[in-house]
Amino acid sequence: MGSYTNCRNYAHDDPVEELKEMGSPLKLMPLHATGWLNDMKVSSPTAISVNIGNPGAFDPIYRAWTKKYPSALLAFNQIVAYGKGKKIALFLDYDGTLSPIVDEPDNALMSDQMREVVRNAASHLPTAIISGRSCDKVFDFVKLTELYYAGSHGMDIMGPVGKSGCVNNHSNGSNSSHKQGKDLKIFQPASEFLPIINEVFRLLVERTTGINGALVENNKFCVSVHYRNVDEKDWPLVAQCTNDVLKAYPHLHLSHGRKVLEVRPVIDWNKGKAVEFLLDSIGLADCESVLPIYIGDDRTDEDAFKVLREDKRGFGIVVSSVPKESYALYSLVDPSEVMDFLKRLVKWKEEEASRATIK
Ligand SMILES: O=P(O)(O)OC[C@H]1O[C@H](O[C@H]2O[C@H](CO)[C@@H](O)[C@H](O)[C@H]2O)[C@H](O)[C@@H](O)[C@@H]1O
């Protein structure tokens, strides 16, 4: 790796400093922080329309942004050059990456076409889904048994049995029988928080009942308080109710997602740690021979982008139709571009394999 980090044009030598200035997307909000509302607005920008077929019609601000975060499709040859002779490990966020953002979380279905593309990718490259949703929920959407899954922002990890290195080599690991219909190895570093999370979920449901459009989702080791369908004038009510409930729970913190407040245990664990854990557990921790690529759209994905970037072992691709600061190196506009990128990756992998056979 190494050389690609130089292709970014940061105003600061240290991108971390730049992010701090912009309002780091990685920081968990302290419970009594002022500015929750501001953060709710910042994390919910209005999408601009991007005309891919006609670069001249690009919004100039977006165009400038892609100079800093080049399109992973346009920079495809550069990306595969980094992967030449290496094993690529794929990490995919779910909402906003594999499925488009929709008003109702339960309706965030993945298309059959996307499922086939992910299945195909997983047959060539070790592939994991890393989501804020609970493992069960995200598996219900993805329905592919051959993948690794890390739900609850990486706090609920499970993977297929029988691959080299098992995900339960660590504490808190155990065997579990899951609806995938076979034994799975699981790792749940926040298992002791389960009763608190359930309690807080019930309280948040109770407290937000009167707020039109508010929705509280139980994601096993986290709770999501959605305000996408809440009138903006009532957003302060959502922030207030959440704050009131969390006051009594100093071991829970809050982070921001796309029109959602994410309530999480304060443990030092996130999507970045989950990526490191999975790489380690499945025998892919060697930076020289493995290139991890993480594709995601959310603030919580930044933890994973950051880990890959700082370790110089791989990189992130941020999915966004609006300019935003990120630890990712490349960008894609939306899930349909993610699908195109995965297809190209598979094609490249197949060609690489056939070239190796001919030699
Ligand atoms: O890590 P992810 O897989 O991206 O999950 C993050 C949250 O995604 C879901 O919420 C988001 O998508 C919904 C469906 O498109 C949308 O309605 C909502 O406004 C978004 O925030 C999911 O419902 C949450 O539980 C996840 O934490």
The ligand as a Tripos MOL2 file, in Angstrom:
@<TRIPOS>MOLECULE
LIG
   27    28     1     0     0
SMALL
NO_CHARGES

@<TRIPOS>ATOM
      1 O1        -24.9550    0.0530    9.2750 O.co2     1 LIG1
      2 P1        -26.1470    0.0400    8.3720 P.3       1 LIG1
      3 O2        -26.4130   -1.2990    7.7340 O.co2     1 LIG1
      4 O3        -26.0810    1.1480    7.3480 O.co2     1 LIG1
      5 O4        -27.3790    0.3520    9.3350 O.3       1 LIG1
      6 C1        -27.5610    1.6590    9.8770 C.3       1 LIG1
      7 C2        -29.0250    1.8540   10.1980 C.3       1 LIG1
      8 O5        -29.7170    1.5440    8.9770 O.3       1 LIG1
      9 C3        -31.1420    1.5200    9.0180 C.3       1 LIG1
     10 O6        -31.5960    2.8610    9.0520 O.3       1 LIG1
     11 C4        -31.3030    3.5720    7.8750 C.3       1 LIG1
     12 O7        -31.9590    2.9610    6.7540 O.3       1 LIG1
     13 C5        -33.4160    2.9570    6.8140 C.3       1 LIG1
     14 C6        -33.9480    2.1720    5.6360 C.3       1 LIG1
     15 O8        -33.4850    2.6910    4.4220 O.3       1 LIG1
     16 C7        -33.9110    4.4110    6.8560 C.3       1 LIG1
     17 O9        -35.3240    4.4410    6.9530 O.3       1 LIG1
     18 C8        -33.2690    5.1310    8.0590 C.3       1 LIG1
     19 O10       -33.6410    6.5030    8.0490 O.3       1 LIG1
     20 C9        -31.7490    5.0230    8.0160 C.3       1 LIG1
     21 O11       -31.1670    5.5640    9.1810 O.3       1 LIG1
     22 C10       -31.6540    0.7000   10.1590 C.3       1 LIG1
     23 O12       -33.0470    0.8170   10.2490 O.3       1 LIG1
     24 C11       -30.9770    1.0690   11.4730 C.3       1 LIG1
     25 O13       -31.4000    0.1700   12.4680 O.3       1 LIG1
     26 C12       -29.4620    0.9170   11.2930 C.3       1 LIG1
     27 O14       -28.8030    1.2080   12.5000 O.3       1 LIG1
@<TRIPOS>BOND
     1     1     2 2
     2     2     3 1
     3     2     4 1
     4     2     5 1
     5     5     6 1
     6     6     7 1
     7     7     8 1
     8     7    26 1
     9     8     9 1
    10     9    10 1
    11     9    22 1
    12    10    11 1
    13    11    12 1
    14    11    20 1
    15    12    13 1
    16    13    14 1
    17    13    16 1
    18    14    15 1
    19    16    17 1
    20    16    18 1
    21    18    19 1
    22    18    20 1
    23    20    21 1
    24    22    23 1
    25    22    24 1
    26    24    25 1
    27    24    26 1
    28    26    27 1
@<TRIPOS>SUBSTRUCTURE
     1 LIG1         1 GROUP 0 **** ****
